[in-house]
Amino acid sequence: MAVNRIAYLYTLLLSFIFFVLFDVYLLHLFFLFLLLLPLFSLLIAIPACRALRYRMDIEDDIVPKGPCPVRLAVKNGSVFPCACVRVQLDRRNALGRVGETYTEVSEESVQCSLGAHGVLSLHPSIKLLHCGRVDLTIRRVSVCDLLGLFRLPVPACNGASVSCSIYVLPELQNRSIQTDDAADLGLDSATYSTERAGNDPSEIFQLRDYRDGDPRHSVHWKLSSRMNRLIVREFGLPLNASLHFLLELRAGAEPAASETMLGAVLAFSEYLMARKVTHSVSWIGEEGSLQALSVTDADALASVLHDLLALPATERWRALELYSAQAVPQTETHLVYLVAGARWKSAEDEDAKQILGNLLDRNICRRLTLMTERCPQQAAKDLLSLGCEVQLFGGRIFEPDAEEVE
């Protein structure tokens, strides 16, 4: 628009010079025409601006990372054309926000031209780079006149469905969850079935001869070498296994850390649902209180995802403090505490270490695992001494003699 205005002023100035230097009738008419032309252009743009209608639709509200599934529909109800229609979008990612302050805010602009009574469907080239609940809002729609000198705002009442939310899923975990990982998650139990086999590798249900279709990891190789035939182990079926995932997204956490945490919960939850293992998830909601939901099927998981993808950021150890204050003894529960954000600082987090130790002392849970992106060696040793296991999001289990992973 600035270029058009500068070009018009130069043209008008040149016409004025000819108007002064030459006493030619056509030059006088041309100068007068240039003076009145913006007025005519503006008068044509006004009805087109008033008659413009627009709306925003989404094809699917739960999508993977990638192109944004948003469609903008624009209709010109006037007999005059619209030289340029500009739609300005606000995009905000609600994951990790603090109050009304969003960690990821951007503006997108889409432009098009419409003829008289024209209808156009636009698909903005917006890339969704991070998981979370992405809130899209049409902030402003404007129309330019034919000369590109004026930009007129379209009345807000002309818009329908001007905002929407898209839930962007985290990427799938690179590693697949094998049966052996079930023991790391705590699918072991104090009570096992004596009638049916299950998937818990920490308990042996029975030994038997190999049959076609048995998985290789269930073969007991040492016993098979002694017996000169393949012997397989049937694992135990826990009767009262209970897993609880406690999530904490700290203020200032990088989008990659938030996505890794949510991706781990999603992967574990799908693994458990496939084996019909009921589990639960807790997080701090919008109002600052601890919320919990039991995941029994895909619908329940979808309900959890809608809340987790809009998880607000909290203070350090806030989720742990609330859980410790509200939890009751559950001797069969394995608590998996997932933290995304600032790393453990042994000198500053003594209170949190005491809370973690008290959870086991009070029989709040039978087993406690801290899952995080990274953990210093000394902090891992301190936690292991309390009985709290330490596991990285990548799947590695921290051992007392392990080197620090950055």
C-alpha positions, 0 to 999 in steps of 0.5 A: 500500500505504501508503494501505491501511495508513493507512486500516486503522489509522484504521478500527481506531482508530475501532472501538476508540473505539466499543469503549471508549465503547459497551458493545454486543456487535456493536461488540465483535465488529466490533473483534475482526473488524478485528483478525483480518482482516489475519491471514486476508488474509495466510493467503490470500495465502501459498498464492497467492504460493507457487503463482504462476508467471511468465516473460518472452518476446520476440517479436523480439530485433532491433527498431527504436526504439519499443515494447518487444516483451516479453511477461510471462506470469503464472499463478496456480496457487492456488484463491485470487485474487491481488489485486495482482501486481507485477513489477519489471523492470531495464533496462540499455543495454549500449552505451557502458558502462564495466566494469559501469557502465551509462550508461542504467539504469532500473526498470519496474513492471507490476501486474495482478490474477489470479483463482483459477487465472487466466492473464494475458499482459502487454505492458509499455508500455516505450519503447526510446529509444536504440539498443544492447543492452538487457538486461531482467531480472525483479528481483522479483515480489511478491503483495499480500494482499486488503487491500493491507497486506502484500507477499509476495515470490514465490520466484525459483525460480517464474520461468522465463526471467527475463532477455533481451536486445533489440538496438535498431537505430539510426535510418536515416541521413537522407541516402541514399548516392548513387553519388558518395559511393562515391568519398568512401568509397574505392571507387576502386582502383589497379587497374580492370577493362578488360572491365567497367564498375562504380560507381566515379565516380573512374575512367571506363571508357568514354563511350557514347551515352545509352540508356533507363534510364541514370541522370542523374548519369552524363550527361556534360553538357559533352561532350553539348552539344558533340556535340549528343547525350547522352553518358554515362560508364560508371564503372570497376570496382575490382578490389582495393578494400578498405575497413576501418571502425575504430570508437571509442566513447569513455567519456561519449559521448552516446547520440545520438553513439553512434547516429549512428556506428552508423547511419553504419556500417550505412548504408555497409555496406548500400550496399557489400553491395548492390554486393557489395563486401567490407569489414571492421569493427574494434572493441574488444570486451569483453575490451579487445582489437581485434576484426575481422570481414569483412562479406560478406553479411547474416548477417555484418552481423547478427553484427557488429551484435550486437557493435557494439550492445553496444560498451563505451566505451574511452579516447581513441584506444585503438582507433587505438593498437591498430590501429596496433600490429597493422596490417600494410601494405595498400596498397589499404586505405581506413581509415575511422576513426569516433569518437563522443564527446569532440571533437578537442583539438589541444593534447591530442591531438598523439600521436594526430595523429602516429599518424594520420600514421604510418599513411600513412607506413608504408603501413598504408593508402592512404587515411585518413578520420576521421569524427566528429560535429564537428571544430574548423577548426584540427584539420581543417587539421592533419589535412588537412596530414597527408593524413587526410581529415575527414568529419562523420557528416552527410556533409559533407567538411571542406575547408581553408577550411570553417567550424567545424561545431558 
